[in-house]
Amino acid sequence: MGAGHDHGHSHAPAGGTATAAYAGTLRVALSITLTVMVVEIVGGVLADSLALVADAAHMATDALGLGMALLAIHFANRPATGNRTFGYARAEILAALANCLLLLGVGGYVLYEAIQRFVTPAGTEGGLTIVFGAIGLVANMISLTLLMRGQKESLNVRGAFLEVAADALGSVAVLISAMVILTTGWQAADPIASLVIGLMIVPRTVKLLRETLDVLLESAPKDVDMTEVRTHILALDGVEDVHDLHAWTITSGMPVLSAHVVVRSDVLSAIGHEKMLHELQNCLGDHFDVEHCTFQLEPSGHAEHEARLCH
């Protein structure tokens, strides 16, 4: 005997995932990023500044990441089918994973090139570097302001936010190195700034990668304590046991929970399945923010019956 019920709280906008609400913001950020990338490439070539070129390379991955996030929104909003019961929502997480791998590659490249500059110094023009670095910093601050809210709700937007934040700090490093070169002529400041940019890219990317892999490995959402969930369910009158308790995340803003709840037969007979389900929903709804909850109600001894059938 079993009964299932789905209960959710809205995190994502109707008809879309958490990232979908910020599609317009992502498009604006993408336009800004592409423009600044071209400007910094030109500036890096003219000024012979590795720091500017490194920042432009990071901008290129930002642009690709933003483009993938927008593409993921398109697929994630496609309706569910009989074979893909959650639709294409997981496409957002796959895009975030690809974005992380790109960032790690760029961070490694920047670090390598910076070391090469120590071996073979270049004549960087400080004045030009300051001009182009300032343009990059202003553009990054605009993009950061646009992405600030969305980064709290979506891994993809957070990835874009972290990239732009690293770019902004990179622009500061570019400006500082250019000022040092302009005032002292010390050319090593440029590869040092490049090293700083590379070291800012990698740790943030590793953190985002860890969160992304947690979703792909279907770990419990970080803000859902499974021990507390079990405790709250067992505290309900008539509940004897909980098994097959699972919680995972489909994509940003879509946590899911399912459980088999063993309830005394006399309690089920007295209050009925519907009231018991409502009590479970209210119990979890008051304490945990989970998008979908599905419960199977079972009388005592049903779990042993299931185990015999499975074997």
C-alpha positions as CSV (number, residue, x, y, z in Angstrom):
1,M,0.0,0.0,0.0
2,G,1.5,3.3,-1.0
3,A,0.6,6.8,-1.7
4,G,2.6,9.5,-3.4
5,H,2.2,13.2,-3.2
6,D,4.2,16.1,-4.6
7,H,4.6,19.4,-2.7
8,G,6.8,22.3,-3.6
9,H,7.8,25.8,-3.0
10,S,8.5,28.1,-5.9
11,H,12.2,29.0,-6.4
12,A,12.3,29.5,-10.1
13,P,10.0,31.6,-12.1
14,A,6.9,30.0,-13.5
15,G,7.8,28.0,-16.6
16,G,11.6,28.3,-16.0
17,T,14.6,27.6,-13.9
18,A,16.3,30.0,-11.5
19,T,18.7,31.2,-14.3
20,A,15.8,31.9,-16.7
21,A,14.8,34.9,-14.7
22,Y,18.1,36.5,-15.4
23,A,18.3,35.8,-19.2
24,G,18.1,39.5,-20.0
25,T,20.8,40.4,-17.5
26,L,23.0,37.7,-18.9
27,R,22.6,39.0,-22.4
28,V,23.6,42.6,-21.4
29,A,26.6,41.2,-19.5
30,L,27.6,39.1,-22.5
31,S,27.4,42.2,-24.8
32,I,29.6,44.2,-22.3
33,T,32.0,41.3,-21.9
34,L,32.5,40.8,-25.7
35,T,33.1,44.6,-26.2
36,V,35.7,44.8,-23.4
37,M,37.4,41.6,-24.6
38,V,38.0,43.1,-28.0
39,V,39.2,46.4,-26.5
40,E,41.6,44.7,-24.1
41,I,43.0,42.5,-26.9
42,V,43.7,45.6,-29.0
43,G,45.2,47.3,-25.9
44,G,47.3,44.3,-25.0
45,V,48.8,44.1,-28.4
46,L,49.4,47.9,-28.6
47,A,50.9,48.1,-25.1
48,D,52.6,44.7,-25.2
49,S,51.0,43.9,-21.9
50,L,50.5,40.3,-20.9
51,A,48.3,41.4,-18.0
52,L,45.9,43.0,-20.5
53,V,46.0,40.0,-22.8
54,A,45.4,37.7,-19.8
55,D,42.4,39.7,-18.8
56,A,41.1,39.6,-22.3
57,A,41.5,35.8,-22.4
58,H,39.6,35.6,-19.2
59,M,37.0,37.8,-20.8
60,A,36.8,35.3,-23.7
61,T,35.9,32.5,-21.3
62,D,33.4,34.8,-19.5
63,A,31.7,35.4,-22.9
64,L,31.7,31.7,-23.7
65,G,30.3,30.9,-20.2
66,L,27.6,33.5,-20.5
67,G,26.7,32.2,-24.0
68,M,26.5,28.6,-22.7
69,A,24.3,29.8,-19.8
70,L,21.9,31.4,-22.2
71,L,21.9,28.3,-24.4
72,A,21.2,26.2,-21.3
73,I,18.2,28.4,-20.5
74,H,16.8,27.6,-23.9
75,F,17.1,23.9,-23.4
76,A,16.1,24.0,-19.7
77,N,12.8,25.7,-20.5
78,R,11.8,23.0,-23.0
79,P,8.9,20.9,-21.7
80,A,9.4,17.6,-20.0
81,T,8.8,14.4,-22.0
82,G,8.0,10.8,-21.2
83,N,11.7,10.0,-21.4
84,R,13.0,13.2,-19.8
85,T,10.6,13.7,-16.9
86,F,12.5,16.8,-15.6
87,G,12.9,18.2,-19.1
88,Y,16.3,19.6,-19.9
89,A,16.8,21.5,-16.6
90,R,20.1,19.7,-15.9
91,A,21.6,21.4,-19.0
92,E,22.3,24.4,-16.8
93,I,24.5,22.4,-14.5
94,L,26.3,20.8,-17.5
95,A,27.0,24.3,-18.8
96,A,28.3,25.4,-15.4
97,L,30.7,22.3,-15.4
98,A,32.0,23.2,-18.9
99,N,32.5,26.8,-17.7
100,C,34.6,25.6,-14.8
101,L,36.8,23.5,-17.0
102,L,37.3,26.4,-19.3
103,L,38.2,28.7,-16.4
104,L,40.8,26.2,-15.1
105,G,42.4,26.0,-18.5
106,V,42.6,29.8,-18.8
107,G,44.0,30.1,-15.3
108,G,46.7,27.6,-16.1
109,Y,47.6,29.3,-19.4
110,V,47.9,32.7,-17.7
111,L,50.2,31.3,-15.0
112,Y,52.4,29.6,-17.6
113,E,52.7,32.8,-19.8
114,A,53.5,34.9,-16.7
115,I,56.4,32.6,-15.8
116,Q,57.6,32.8,-19.4
117,R,57.6,36.6,-19.1
118,F,60.0,36.4,-16.2
119,V,62.4,34.4,-18.4
120,T,61.9,36.7,-21.4
121,P,60.9,40.2,-20.3
122,A,58.9,42.5,-22.6
123,G,58.7,46.2,-22.9
124,T,55.2,47.0,-21.7
125,E,53.9,50.6,-22.2
126,G,52.4,51.7,-18.9
127,G,50.3,54.6,-20.2
128,L,48.3,52.6,-22.8
129,T,47.9,49.8,-20.3
130,I,46.3,52.2,-17.8
131,V,43.8,53.5,-20.3
132,F,42.6,50.0,-21.4
133,G,42.7,48.6,-17.9
134,A,40.5,51.4,-16.7
135,I,38.0,50.7,-19.5
136,G,37.9,47.0,-18.4
137,L,37.4,47.9,-14.7
138,V,34.4,50.2,-15.4
139,A,32.8,47.6,-17.6
140,N,33.3,44.9,-15.1
141,M,31.7,46.9,-12.3
142,I,28.6,47.5,-14.5
143,S,28.4,43.7,-15.1
144,L,28.9,42.9,-11.4
145,T,26.0,45.2,-10.5
146,L,23.7,43.5,-13.0
147,L,24.6,40.0,-11.8
148,M,24.6,40.6,-8.1
149,R,21.1,39.4,-7.3
150,G,21.0,36.4,-9.7
151,Q,24.2,34.9,-8.3
152,K,22.4,34.0,-5.1
153,E,19.9,31.9,-6.9
154,S,21.6,30.2,-9.8
155,L,24.9,28.3,-10.2
156,N,25.3,29.6,-13.7
157,V,24.7,33.2,-12.8
158,R,27.1,32.7,-9.8
159,G,29.7,31.3,-12.2
160,A,29.3,34.4,-14.4
161,F,29.4,36.7,-11.3
162,L,32.6,35.1,-10.0
163,E,34.3,35.3,-13.4
164,V,33.4,39.0,-13.7
165,A,34.5,39.6,-10.1
166,A,37.9,38.0,-11.0
167,D,38.1,40.2,-14.1
168,A,37.4,43.3,-12.0
169,L,40.2,42.4,-9.6
170,G,42.3,41.5,-12.6
171,S,41.7,45.0,-14.0
172,V,42.8,46.5,-10.7
173,A,46.0,44.4,-10.9
174,V,46.5,45.6,-14.5
175,L,46.2,49.2,-13.4
176,I,48.6,48.8,-10.5
177,S,51.2,47.1,-12.6
178,A,50.9,49.7,-15.3
179,M,51.4,52.5,-12.8
180,V,54.5,50.8,-11.4
181,I,55.9,50.4,-14.9
182,L,55.0,54.0,-15.7
183,T,56.6,55.5,-12.6
184,T,59.6,53.1,-12.1
185,G,60.1,51.3,-15.4
186,W,60.1,47.9,-13.6
187,Q,58.8,45.6,-16.3
188,A,58.4,42.6,-14.0
189,A,55.2,44.2,-12.6
190,D,53.3,43.1,-15.7
191,P,53.9,39.3,-15.3
192,I,53.4,39.7,-11.6
193,A,50.0,41.2,-12.3
194,S,49.3,38.2,-14.6
195,L,50.2,35.8,-11.9
196,V,47.8,37.6,-9.5
197,I,45.0,37.3,-12.2
198,G,45.7,33.6,-12.7
199,L,45.7,32.9,-8.9
200,M,42.4,34.7,-8.6
201,I,40.8,32.6,-11.3
202,V,41.7,29.1,-10.0
203,P,40.4,29.0,-6.3
204,R,37.0,30.5,-7.2
205,T,36.7,28.1,-10.0
206,V,37.5,25.1,-7.8
207,K,34.8,26.1,-5.4
208,L,32.2,26.5,-8.1
209,L,33.3,23.1,-9.6
210,R,32.8,21.4,-6.3
211,E,29.3,22.8,-6.0
212,T,28.5,21.8,-9.6
213,L,29.8,18.2,-9.0
214,D,27.7,18.0,-5.8
215,V,24.6,18.6,-8.0
216,L,25.7,16.1,-10.7
217,L,26.5,13.5,-8.0
218,E,23.0,14.1,-6.5
219,S,24.3,15.1,-3.1
220,A,21.8,16.5,-0.6
221,P,21.3,20.3,-1.0
222,K,23.8,22.1,1.3
223,D,21.0,23.8,3.2
224,V,19.1,20.6,3.9
225,D,20.2,18.6,6.9
226,M,19.1,15.0,6.3
227,T,19.3,14.1,10.0
228,E,17.0,16.9,10.8
229,V,14.6,16.0,8.1
230,R,14.4,12.4,9.4
231,T,13.9,13.7,13.0
232,H,11.0,16.0,11.9
233,I,9.3,13.2,10.1
234,L,9.7,10.7,12.9
235,A,8.3,13.2,15.4
236,L,4.9,13.1,13.7
237,D,2.2,11.1,15.5
238,G,1.9,7.6,14.1
239,V,5.1,7.6,12.2
240,E,7.2,4.5,13.1
241,D,10.0,4.7,10.6
242,V,11.4,6.4,7.5
243,H,13.4,4.7,4.8
244,D,14.6,5.3,1.2
245,L,15.0,9.0,2.2
246,H,16.7,10.9,-0.6
247,A,17.2,14.6,-1.3
248,W,19.1,16.0,-4.3
249,T,19.1,19.0,-6.7
250,I,17.9,18.8,-10.3
251,T,19.3,22.3,-11.1
252,S,19.7,25.6,-9.4
253,G,16.6,26.4,-7.4
254,M,15.1,22.9,-7.8
255,P,15.8,20.7,-4.8
256,V,13.8,17.4,-4.6
257,L,13.1,15.1,-1.7
258,S,11.5,11.6,-1.6
259,A,10.8,9.2,1.3
260,H,9.0,6.0,2.3
261,V,7.2,6.8,5.5
262,V,6.0,3.9,7.7
263,V,2.8,4.8,9.6
264,R,0.9,2.7,12.1
265,S,-2.1,1.1,10.5
266,D,-4.5,2.4,13.2
267,V,-3.4,6.0,12.6
268,L,-3.8,5.7,8.8
269,S,-7.3,4.2,9.3
270,A,-8.2,7.0,11.7
271,I,-7.0,10.0,9.8
272,G,-6.6,8.7,6.3
273,H,-3.8,9.1,3.8
274,E,-4.7,12.6,2.7
275,K,-4.4,14.1,6.1
276,M,-1.2,12.2,6.8
277,L,0.3,13.6,3.6
278,H,-0.8,17.1,4.5
279,E,0.9,16.8,7.9
280,L,4.1,15.6,6.3
281,Q,4.0,18.5,3.8
282,N,3.4,21.0,6.5
283,C,6.1,19.5,8.7
284,L,8.8,19.8,6.0
285,G,7.4,23.0,4.6
286,D,7.8,24.8,7.9
287,H,11.4,23.9,8.3
288,F,13.0,23.1,4.9
289,D,12.9,24.9,1.5
290,V,12.5,22.0,-0.9
291,E,11.0,22.3,-4.4
292,H,9.3,18.9,-4.6
293,C,8.5,16.4,-1.9
294,T,7.2,13.0,-2.7
295,F,6.1,10.6,0.0
296,Q,5.1,6.9,-0.1
297,L,3.0,6.0,3.0
298,E,3.4,2.4,4.1
299,P,1.9,0.3,6.9
300,S,4.2,-1.6,9.3
301,G,5.9,-4.5,7.7
302,H,5.6,-3.2,4.2
303,A,9.4,-2.6,3.9
304,E,10.1,-6.2,4.6
305,H,7.6,-7.2,1.9
306,E,9.4,-4.9,-0.6
307,A,12.7,-6.4,0.3
308,R,11.5,-9.9,-0.4
309,L,10.0,-8.9,-3.8
310,C,13.3,-7.2,-4.8
311,H,15.2,-10.4,-4.0
